[in-house]
Amino acid sequence: MKKHLLATALLIALPYAALAADPPREGWSGSGEAGLALASGNTKSQNLNAKLDVKFNDEQWKDDFYLLALRNKATVTTATLNTSTTPYTLTNVSRYDLTANRYEAGASAGYRLDDRSYIVGALRYEHDAFSPYTYQYVASIGYGYQFLKNAVNELSAEAGPGYKVAQPKSYYLTPVDPLTPAALFEPDSDSSLVLRGRIDYKHNFNASTSFVETFTVEAGSNNTFFQSDAGIAVKMSDKLALKAAWQMRHNSDVVVGKKTDQLLTTNLVYSF
């Protein structure tokens, strides 16, 4: 009976031992993804989003570099004040114009202290023409820890202090007299110490399907920014995959515009 119990315990333990012994891929690796949507006819629009992510991993370093871009044009209708009539009237005017234009770059360098923990320095810059903040950049240093890394689950977290600069979007001041032209107000940039946190999680359902989630927060006295990126990828080959993703971005303090932006994408991903 004891021999059967021992054999059963060994059979149960062997897969987990194999998962724990699975070493991380060393050297350079990366992925590029892109999605394009075009519409014409009664409405006209085009959407392009792309991302390049390059990683380096060895016994001492855990580095990551990325670039991303989002651009959208569509037919938009706005109400324009017609001053050629008496009294003044509002006229709907349609035009083909930009509705999204954002690009971002970031890098992080992690120095391993042991198999699980590391010191990390990170940089991030973004420019968004349609965000409450025209640009934001942050530099931080912190501590990272790898909680899980096996064939099924990967989970890591980072936290540490940083310094952030953000430029609130310019806006027009509404005049008291409707005949007076609106004045453009350009706020000063905000700078503050922030607490940066990041959580990366990946779950492999099987050899071809996986779920990924990255949650980033930059909390400061002027504004708290967080971003959640969730996606499901299905491999078509060793190099190609289809990925459906949902992104949510939130700023706690905005002068104009909405606090929360959301984006749904379906992209083709190439891994190398």
LUMTI-995301 format. One line per 5 residues: number of its first residue (from 1); for each residue x, y, z of N, C-alpha, C, O. Coordinates in pm, whole numbers. Layout:
BEGIN
NUM> X:Y:Z:X:Y:Z:X:Y:Z:X:Y:Z  ... .
# end
This chain:
BEGIN
1> 83:-120:0:0:0:0:87:126:0:61:222:-72  193:122:83:283:237:91:353:259:-42:376:373:-83  388:148:-112:454:161:-241:361:227:-344:404:309:-425  232:187:-339:135:248:-431:118:397:-403:110:477:-496  113:435:-274:99:576:-238:221:656:-282:208:768:-331 .
6> 340:597:-264:463:664:-304:468:683:-456:507:788:-505  427:578:-528:427:588:-674:328:694:-722:358:770:-814  210:699:-658:110:800:-694:161:940:-667:143:1030:-749  226:959:-552:281:1090:-518:387:1134:-617:394:1251:-654  470:1040:-661:574:1072:-758:513:1112:-892:560:1205:-958 .
11> 408:1039:-933:342:1071:-1060:280:1210:-1057:284:1282:-1157  223:1247:-942:163:1380:-928:270:1489:-926:252:1596:-983  381:1460:-861:486:1561:-843:568:1583:-968:621:1693:-988  581:1481:-1054:669:1492:-1170:633:1607:-1264:722:1682:-1304  503:1625:-1302:473:1737:-1391:508:1872:-1333:558:1959:-1404 .
16> 481:1891:-1201:512:2020:-1137:662:2041:-1128:710:2154:-1140  736:1933:-1106:882:1945:-1104:934:1985:-1241:1027:2065:-1252  872:1928:-1346:914:1963:-1481:882:2109:-1512:962:2177:-1576  765:2157:-1466:730:2296:-1488:825:2389:-1416:869:2489:-1473  856:2358:-1292:944:2444:-1213:1084:2447:-1270:1156:2546:-1256 .
21> 1125:2336:-1335:1261:2328:-1388:1274:2391:-1525:1384:2402:-1579  1162:2433:-1583:1164:2492:-1716:1235:2626:-1714:1182:2721:-1657  1355:2639:-1775:1431:2763:-1765:1375:2869:-1857:1317:2836:-1961  1391:2998:-1823:1346:3104:-1912:1429:3108:-2039:1547:3072:-2039  1366:3153:-2147:1437:3164:-2274:1542:3274:-2263:1511:3385:-2220 .
26> 1666:3243:-2301:1774:3340:-2290:1802:3405:-2424:1775:3347:-2530  1857:3527:-2419:1888:3601:-2539:1776:3695:-2579:1687:3727:-2500  1782:3738:-2705:1683:3833:-2757:1560:3761:-2810:1570:3655:-2871  1445:3820:-2787:1320:3771:-2844:1226:3891:-2857:1254:3999:-2805  1117:3871:-2927:1025:3983:-2942:903:3947:-3024:885:3833:-3067 .
31> 821:4049:-3045:700:4032:-3125:660:4165:-3186:688:4272:-3131  596:4156:-3301:538:4273:-3366:394:4243:-3400:362:4134:-3448  306:4339:-3376:165:4317:-3404:104:4440:-3469:149:4553:-3445  2:4417:-3551:-63:4528:-3620:-205:4490:-3656:-237:4373:-3678  -290:4592:-3663:-428:4574:-3705:-472:4693:-3788:-434:4806:-3758 .
36> -551:4667:-3892:-597:4772:-3982:-744:4750:-4014:-785:4638:-4045  -824:4857:-4005:-966:4850:-4040:-1000:4969:-4127:-968:5083:-4093  -1066:4943:-4241:-1106:5047:-4335:-1255:5037:-4363:-1308:4926:-4378  -1322:5150:-4369:-1465:5153:-4401:-1492:5265:-4501:-1430:5371:-4494  -1585:5240:-4594:-1622:5342:-4692:-1770:5325:-4725:-1832:5226:-4689 .
41> -1825:5424:-4795:-1967:5421:-4826:-2038:5536:-4758:-1998:5651:-4774  -2143:5505:-4682:-2215:5610:-4611:-2127:5677:-4506:-2140:5796:-4479  -2036:5598:-4448:-1937:5653:-4355:-1798:5611:-4400:-1782:5509:-4468  -1701:5689:-4364:-1564:5662:-4403:-1475:5664:-4280:-1481:5758:-4200  -1393:5561:-4264:-1302:5558:-4149:-1184:5468:-4179:-1191:5380:-4265 .
46> -1076:5490:-4109:-960:5402:-4115:-895:5400:-3978:-882:5503:-3912  -854:5280:-3936:-792:5262:-3805:-667:5178:-3820:-669:5074:-3885  -560:5223:-3760:-434:5149:-3762:-375:5149:-3622:-363:5255:-3560  -339:5032:-3572:-265:5023:-3447:-154:4921:-3464:-171:4819:-3529  -39:4951:-3405:78:4865:-3420:162:4871:-3293:163:4971:-3222 .
51> 233:4761:-3267:320:4755:-3150:440:4666:-3180:427:4561:-3243  557:4710:-3133:679:4632:-3141:734:4616:-3000:752:4714:-2929  761:4492:-2961:811:4463:-2826:933:4373:-2837:926:4264:-2895  1046:4418:-2781:1171:4342:-2786:1220:4318:-2644:1224:4411:-2563  1257:4194:-2614:1301:4158:-2480:1440:4094:-2485:1478:4033:-2584 .
56> 1514:4112:-2374:1642:4043:-2356:1641:3978:-2219:1604:4039:-2119  1682:3852:-2216:1677:3777:-2091:1799:3686:-2080:1830:3611:-2173  1868:3692:-1966:1973:3594:-1936:1979:3576:-1785:1886:3615:-1714  2086:3517:-1737:2095:3489:-1594:2104:3615:-1510:2074:3612:-1390  2146:3727:-1569:2167:3850:-1493:2067:3961:-1524:2035:4042:-1437 .
61> 2018:3965:-1649:1936:4078:-1692:1799:4034:-1741:1780:3924:-1792  1704:4126:-1724:1564:4107:-1768:1518:4242:-1824:1470:4327:-1750  1533:4260:-1955:1511:4390:-2018:1393:4386:-2115:1359:4281:-2169  1332:4503:-2135:1215:4512:-2224:1213:4649:-2290:1234:4751:-2224  1188:4652:-2421:1179:4776:-2498:1056:4767:-2589:1032:4664:-2650 .
66> 978:4876:-2597:859:4868:-2682:827:5003:-2746:863:5109:-2695  759:4995:-2859:705:5109:-2931:562:5075:-2972:534:4961:-3010  471:5171:-2964:335:5147:-3011:276:5274:-3071:317:5385:-3037  180:5254:-3161:115:5366:-3227:-31:5333:-3251:-67:5219:-3278  -115:5435:-3239:-259:5423:-3266:-303:5546:-3343:-277:5660:-3303 .
71> -370:5522:-3455:-415:5633:-3539:-551:5598:-3599:-572:5487:-3650  -644:5692:-3593:-777:5669:-3646:-829:5796:-3713:-817:5906:-3659  -887:5779:-3831:-953:5889:-3901:-1096:5845:-3932:-1121:5729:-3965  -1189:5939:-3921:-1329:5906:-3944:-1405:6031:-3984:-1358:6143:-3966  -1524:6009:-4038:-1613:6120:-4070:-1681:6167:-3942:-1753:6091:-3878 .
76> -1657:6291:-3905:-1715:6347:-3783:-1806:6464:-3820:-1779:6537:-3915  -1913:6479:-3744:-2008:6587:-3766:-2010:6678:-3644:-2029:6632:-3532  -1989:6806:-3667:-1989:6903:-3558:-2086:7017:-3589:-2113:7048:-3705  -2136:7076:-3484:-2226:7191:-3499:-2143:7319:-3504:-2067:7348:-3412  -2158:7395:-3612:-2082:7518:-3633:-2177:7638:-3632:-2285:7634:-3691 .
81> -2135:7744:-3563:-2218:7865:-3554:-2210:7943:-3684:-2103:7985:-3727  -2325:7961:-3747:-2334:8036:-3872:-2368:8181:-3841:-2481:8213:-3804  -2270:8270:-3857:-2288:8412:-3824:-2340:8494:-3942:-2360:8614:-3929  -2362:8429:-4057:-2410:8502:-4175:-2561:8517:-4176:-2617:8585:-4262  -2627:8452:-4081:-2773:8462:-4073:-2814:8542:-3951:-2738:8555:-3855 .
86> -2936:8594:-3955:-2991:8667:-3840:-3126:8607:-3804:-3217:8611:-3887  -3143:8552:-3684:-3037:8535:-3581:-2937:8426:-3622:-2956:8357:-3722  -2830:8414:-3542:-2730:8312:-3570:-2793:8173:-3560:-2883:8150:-3480  -2744:8082:-3645:-2796:7945:-3644:-2680:7846:-3635:-2565:7878:-3668  -2712:7726:-3590:-2614:7618:-3585:-2629:7530:-3708:-2739:7487:-3742 .
91> -2519:7504:-3774:-2518:7422:-3895:-2429:7301:-3873:-2315:7314:-3826  -2479:7182:-3907:-2400:7060:-3895:-2303:7051:-4013:-2344:7057:-4129  -2175:7036:-3981:-2071:7026:-4083:-1998:6894:-4066:-1951:6862:-3957  -1989:6815:-4175:-1919:6686:-4171:-1782:6701:-4236:-1767:6769:-4338  -1685:6637:-4176:-1550:6639:-4233:-1478:6509:-4196:-1511:6444:-4096 .
96> -1380:6474:-4276:-1298:6354:-4253:-1174:6398:-4177:-1090:6470:-4231  -1163:6355:-4051:-1058:6411:-3966:-1004:6305:-3870:-1063:6198:-3853  -892:6337:-3808:-834:6250:-3706:-924:6243:-3583:-977:6345:-3538  -942:6122:-3530:-1014:6104:-3404:-929:6035:-3299:-968:6028:-3183  -812:5984:-3338:-717:5925:-3243:-578:5935:-3302:-558:5908:-3421 .
101> -482:5974:-3220:-343:5985:-3265:-252:5976:-3143:-225:6075:-3076  -206:5854:-3116:-124:5832:-2996:-4:5745:-3031:-16:5648:-3106  111:5780:-2976:227:5693:-2986:299:5692:-2851:292:5787:-2774  366:5582:-2826:426:5560:-2694:555:5481:-2710:567:5396:-2799  651:5508:-2622:777:5434:-2619:813:5409:-2473:788:5492:-2387 .
106> 872:5295:-2448:910:5261:-2311:1023:5162:-2307:1049:5090:-2403  1092:5159:-2193:1202:5066:-2174:1216:5036:-2025:1189:5121:-1940  1259:4915:-1995:1289:4878:-1857:1410:4786:-1857:1428:4705:-1948  1492:4800:-1754:1610:4716:-1736:1606:4657:-1596:1606:4730:-1497  1603:4526:-1588:1597:4457:-1460:1725:4381:-1431:1770:4301:-1513 .
111> 1784:4405:-1314:1907:4335:-1272:1867:4231:-1168:1816:4265:-1061  1891:4105:-1199:1848:3996:-1113:1932:3988:-986:2055:3990:-990  1863:3979:-872:1930:3956:-744:1938:3807:-714:2034:3761:-652  1838:3732:-759:1837:3586:-749:1739:3535:-854:1704:3609:-946  1695:3410:-842:1608:3352:-943:1473:3422:-953:1408:3416:-1058 .
116> 1428:3488:-845:1294:3546:-844:1292:3699:-835:1205:3762:-894  1384:3759:-763:1378:3903:-738:1479:3979:-823:1582:3925:-863  1447:4108:-850:1533:4191:-933:1507:4339:-903:1400:4376:-855  1606:4421:-934:1593:4566:-929:1565:4615:-1070:1630:4572:-1165  1467:4705:-1085:1427:4746:-1219:1423:4898:-1230:1376:4967:-1139 .
121> 1472:4950:-1341:1458:5090:-1377:1373:5099:-1502:1391:5020:-1595  1279:5194:-1506:1184:5200:-1618:1164:5343:-1665:1167:5438:-1586  1145:5358:-1796:1114:5486:-1860:990:5467:-1948:973:5362:-2010  903:5568:-1953:786:5563:-2040:753:5703:-2089:752:5799:-2011  727:5714:-2219:685:5842:-2278:566:5817:-2370:565:5721:-2447 .
126> 467:5903:-2363:355:5894:-2456:310:6033:-2500:318:6130:-2425  265:6038:-2623:206:6160:-2679:70:6123:-2734:58:6031:-2815  -33:6194:-2691:-170:6162:-2731:-244:6291:-2760:-270:6371:-2670  -278:6311:-2886:-344:6436:-2926:-487:6445:-2877:-545:6554:-2877  -546:6333:-2835:-686:6333:-2794:-705:6289:-2650:-815:6252:-2610 .
131> -600:6293:-2573:-607:6259:-2431:-618:6388:-2349:-583:6495:-2399  -666:6380:-2224:-663:6499:-2137:-522:6553:-2117:-504:6670:-2083  -420:6468:-2140:-280:6510:-2129:-213:6491:-2265:-213:6380:-2319  -157:6599:-2320:-94:6591:-2451:25:6497:-2448:42:6416:-2539  107:6507:-2344:217:6411:-2328:238:6382:-2181:204:6462:-2094 .
136> 296:6266:-2155:334:6224:-2020:465:6147:-2031:482:6067:-2123  556:6170:-1938:674:6082:-1931:710:6061:-1785:694:6149:-1700  760:5943:-1758:789:5903:-1620:916:5819:-1618:939:5736:-1706  998:5842:-1516:1118:5761:-1490:1106:5706:-1349:1069:5779:-1257  1137:5579:-1332:1119:5517:-1201:1224:5409:-1177:1289:5361:-1270 .
141> 1238:5373:-1051:1323:5262:-1011:1246:5184:-904:1173:5243:-825  1264:5054:-902:1186:4976:-807:1236:4834:-790:1344:4797:-837  1154:4757:-722:1185:4617:-692:1083:4529:-762:964:4558:-761  1131:4421:-824:1043:4328:-891:1058:4188:-837:1164:4149:-788  949:4112:-846:950:3974:-794:869:3884:-886:757:3917:-925 .
146> 928:3769:-920:862:3669:-1004:794:3567:-914:861:3481:-856  662:3576:-902:588:3485:-814:570:3348:-877:582:3246:-809  542:3345:-1007:518:3219:-1077:588:3222:-1211:594:3327:-1276  641:3109:-1254:692:3094:-1390:702:2946:-1421:799:2880:-1384  602:2894:-1489:603:2755:-1532:532:2746:-1666:503:2848:-1729 .
151> 503:2626:-1711:443:2608:-1842:299:2655:-1849:245:2672:-1959  235:2678:-1735:94:2716:-1733:75:2862:-1693:0:2934:-1759  141:2907:-1589:121:3042:-1536:252:3118:-1519:355:3061:-1484  245:3248:-1546:356:3339:-1517:297:3462:-1447:200:3521:-1495  357:3501:-1336:309:3616:-1260:427:3689:-1199:508:3630:-1128 .
156> 436:3819:-1228:541:3902:-1170:483:4039:-1135:381:4080:-1191  549:4108:-1041:503:4240:-998:623:4329:-972:730:4282:-931  605:4460:-996:709:4559:-972:648:4679:-899:532:4712:-920  728:4743:-815:681:4863:-744:801:4947:-705:907:4895:-671  782:5080:-709:890:5169:-669:857:5314:-698:758:5343:-765 .
161> 939:5407:-648:915:5550:-669:959:5595:-808:1043:5532:-872  901:5707:-851:937:5763:-980:908:5911:-986:855:5969:-891  943:5972:-1097:919:6115:-1121:846:6128:-1254:887:6070:-1354  737:6206:-1253:652:6215:-1372:627:6360:-1410:608:6446:-1324  626:6385:-1540:591:6516:-1596:476:6494:-1695:484:6406:-1780 .
166> 371:6575:-1684:256:6563:-1773:210:6702:-1816:208:6796:-1736  173:6713:-1942:125:6840:-1997:-26:6832:-2020:-70:6764:-2113  -108:6901:-1936:-252:6901:-1960:-286:6962:-2096:-215:7050:-2146  -393:6914:-2153:-434:6960:-2285:-482:7105:-2281:-550:7146:-2186  -448:7182:-2383:-497:7320:-2395:-646:7319:-2428:-698:7225:-2488 .
171> -715:7425:-2387:-858:7433:-2416:-899:7580:-2428:-827:7670:-2385  -1016:7600:-2487:-1067:7736:-2508:-1157:7776:-2392:-1241:7699:-2347  -1139:7900:-2346:-1223:7956:-2241:-1350:8014:-2304:-1342:8092:-2400  -1465:7978:-2252:-1591:8026:-2306:-1612:8172:-2265:-1618:8201:-2145  -1624:8264:-2360:-1642:8406:-2324:-1783:8434:-2275:-1878:8363:-2308 .
176> -1795:8538:-2195:-1928:8580:-2147:-2010:8636:-2263:-2129:8607:-2275  -1946:8715:-2347:-2012:8772:-2464:-1999:8674:-2580:-1887:8643:-2620  -2109:8624:-2637:-2100:8526:-2746:-2034:8581:-2871:-1991:8503:-2956  -2024:8713:-2885:-1959:8773:-3001:-1808:8784:-2984:-1736:8813:-3079  -1759:8760:-2862:-1615:8768:-2834:-1549:8635:-2867:-1597:8530:-2823 .
181> -1440:8636:-2944:-1372:8510:-2976:-1322:8440:-2850:-1278:8504:-2754  -1330:8308:-2850:-1283:8230:-2736:-1131:8237:-2727:-1062:8234:-2829  -1079:8247:-2605:-935:8255:-2582:-879:8117:-2552:-938:8040:-2476  -764:8086:-2612:-699:7957:-2588:-619:7963:-2458:-536:8051:-2439  -645:7868:-2368:-573:7860:-2241:-479:7741:-2246:-521:7628:-2274 .
186> -352:7765:-2217:-250:7660:-2220:-197:7639:-2079:-116:7719:-2032  -241:7534:-2010:-197:7510:-1871:-48:7478:-1864:12:7429:-1961  10:7506:-1748:149:7467:-1725:158:7316:-1706:60:7252:-1670  274:7261:-1732:294:7117:-1714:296:7083:-1565:337:7163:-1481  251:6962:-1534:253:6912:-1397:372:6819:-1378:403:6739:-1465 .
191> 438:6831:-1266:547:6739:-1232:532:6698:-1086:499:6780:-1000  556:6571:-1059:537:6522:-922:607:6388:-905:637:6318:-1002  631:6353:-779:677:6219:-746:558:6124:-755:447:6159:-718  583:6004:-804:476:5906:-819:523:5772:-763:642:5747:-746  426:5688:-737:451:5549:-704:410:5466:-825:293:5465:-863 .
196> 506:5398:-884:478:5315:-1002:463:5169:-962:544:5116:-885  361:5106:-1014:340:4964:-992:303:4896:-1122:243:4958:-1210  339:4770:-1134:310:4694:-1256:292:4548:-1221:368:4492:-1142  190:4486:-1280:165:4343:-1264:154:4281:-1403:78:4330:-1487  228:4174:-1426:222:4098:-1551:176:3957:-1521:231:3888:-1435 .
201> 73:3913:-1594:21:3778:-1573:-3:3712:-1709:-50:3776:-1803  29:3584:-1717:3:3506:-1839:-44:3367:-1800:13:3303:-1711  -150:3322:-1867:-202:3187:-1844:-213:3116:-1978:-277:3166:-2070  -149:3000:-1989:-156:2919:-2109:-267:2814:-2093:-254:2722:-2013  -375:2829:-2169:-482:2730:-2165:-437:2598:-2226:-470:2491:-2177 .
206> -360:2609:-2333:-302:2493:-2399:-183:2541:-2480:-136:2654:-2462  -133:2458:-2570:-13:2494:-2645:-37:2607:-2744:59:2669:-2790  -162:2635:-2778:-190:2735:-2881:-266:2858:-2832:-268:2959:-2901  -328:2851:-2714:-413:2961:-2666:-365:3011:-2531:-340:2932:-2440  -352:3142:-2518:-304:3201:-2393:-377:3331:-2363:-428:3399:-2453 .
211> -382:3365:-2235:-440:3491:-2187:-330:3572:-2121:-252:3519:-2042  -324:3702:-2151:-224:3790:-2091:-293:3913:-2034:-391:3962:-2088  -239:3962:-1923:-289:4084:-1859:-170:4162:-1804:-87:4107:-1731  -163:4289:-1838:-63:4380:-1782:-136:4499:-1721:-214:4567:-1788  -110:4524:-1594:-173:4635:-1523:-63:4728:-1473:28:4685:-1402 .
216> -72:4855:-1511:27:4955:-1473:-41:5071:-1403:-148:5115:-1446  19:5120:-1295:-36:5236:-1224:78:5332:-1193:188:5291:-1157  49:5462:-1208:140:5570:-1170:60:5667:-1084:-15:5749:-1135  78:5656:-954:-3:5732:-858:77:5848:-803:184:5829:-744  26:5970:-822:93:6090:-772:-6:6185:-708:-126:6158:-704 .
221> 45:6297:-657:-41:6394:-590:-129:6471:-688:-238:6513:-652  -82:6489:-814:-160:6563:-913:-257:6476:-990:-365:6522:-1030  -221:6351:-1012:-303:6264:-1095:-261:6120:-1072:-144:6091:-1047  -358:6030:-1079:-330:5887:-1076:-370:5828:-1210:-486:5836:-1251  -274:5768:-1278:-297:5708:-1408:-284:5557:-1396:-189:5507:-1335 .
226> -380:5485:-1453:-362:5340:-1461:-408:5291:-1598:-495:5349:-1662  -347:5181:-1638:-377:5121:-1767:-383:4971:-1752:-296:4909:-1690  -487:4912:-1809:-505:4767:-1807:-507:4718:-1951:-585:4766:-2033  -420:4621:-1981:-415:4559:-2114:-441:4410:-2098:-360:4338:-2040  -553:4364:-2151:-589:4222:-2145:-606:4170:-2287:-658:4240:-2374 .
231> -563:4047:-2311:-575:3992:-2445:-571:3841:-2447:-516:3777:-2357  -632:3785:-2549:-628:3641:-2574:-564:3619:-2711:-607:3676:-2810  -459:3536:-2714:-387:3507:-2838:-404:3361:-2875:-397:3272:-2789  -427:3336:-3003:-441:3200:-3055:-337:3181:-3165:-338:3253:-3265  -248:3086:-3146:-141:3061:-3242:-195:2994:-3368:-275:2901:-3361 .
236> -149:3043:-3482:-176:2977:-3609:-57:2897:-3657:-71:2803:-3735  62:2934:-3607:186:2862:-3635:284:2898:-3525:248:2966:-3429  408:2853:-3538:509:2887:-3438:539:3036:-3434:581:3088:-3331  516:3105:-3545:550:3247:-3555:429:3340:-3555:439:3454:-3510  315:3293:-3605:199:3380:-3624:87:3347:-3527:64:3231:-3492 .
241> 17:3452:-3483:-97:3435:-3393:-198:3546:-3418:-164:3653:-3468  -323:3519:-3382:-428:3620:-3380:-453:3661:-3236:-461:3576:-3147  -466:3791:-3212:-482:3840:-3076:-599:3938:-3068:-605:4035:-3143  -691:3911:-2977:-799:4004:-2945:-767:4068:-2812:-741:3998:-2714  -768:4201:-2806:-723:4272:-2686:-820:4382:-2647:-890:4440:-2731 .
246> -822:4410:-2518:-902:4520:-2462:-811:4604:-2373:-743:4552:-2285  -812:4735:-2397:-730:4827:-2320:-818:4932:-2253:-909:4988:-2315  -790:4958:-2125:-858:5065:-2053:-753:5156:-1990:-661:5109:-1923  -768:5287:-2012:-677:5387:-1958:-759:5488:-1878:-866:5530:-1922  -708:5525:-1760:-785:5614:-1672:-692:5716:-1608:-585:5682:-1558 .
251> -734:5843:-1612:-669:5952:-1539:-768:6004:-1435:-883:6034:-1469  -725:6015:-1311:-817:6055:-1204:-847:6204:-1206:-952:6246:-1158  -757:6285:-1262:-773:6431:-1259:-754:6486:-1400:-643:6484:-1452  -861:6533:-1461:-854:6589:-1596:-919:6726:-1597:-1015:6751:-1524  -867:6815:-1682:-924:6950:-1696:-1037:6947:-1797:-1146:7000:-1772 .
256> -1011:6885:-1912:-1114:6870:-2016:-1114:6725:-2062:-1015:6654:-2046  -1225:6682:-2119:-1234:6546:-2171:-1277:6446:-2065:-1303:6482:-1950  -1284:6320:-2107:-1327:6213:-2018:-1208:6152:-1946:-1095:6156:-1994  -1235:6095:-1831:-1129:6035:-1750:-1085:5899:-1803:-970:5859:-1783  -1175:5827:-1869:-1147:5690:-1908:-1158:5672:-2059:-1254:5718:-2121 .
261> -1058:5605:-2117:-1059:5568:-2259:-1051:5416:-2269:-982:5351:-2190  -1122:5360:-2367:-1118:5216:-2390:-1092:5188:-2537:-1129:5266:-2624  -1026:5074:-2562:-989:5038:-2699:-998:4887:-2715:-942:4812:-2635  -1068:4842:-2819:-1076:4701:-2855:-1003:4682:-2987:-1025:4757:-3082  -916:4581:-2995:-839:4556:-3116:-835:4407:-3147:-847:4323:-3058 .
266> -817:4376:-3275:-788:4240:-3321:-669:4249:-3414:-676:4309:-3521  -558:4190:-3372:-432:4208:-3443:-370:4076:-3487:-398:3970:-3431  -286:4086:-3589:-201:3975:-3630:-66:3994:-3563:-7:4102:-3572  -16:3890:-3496:108:3899:-3418:213:3808:-3480:187:3692:-3511  333:3863:-3497:448:3785:-3545:554:3782:-3436:598:3887:-3390 .
271> 593:3662:-3394:694:3646:-3288:828:3607:-3348:835:3534:-3447  934:3656:-3286:1069:3624:-3336:1165:3607:-3219:1283:3580:-3241 .
# end
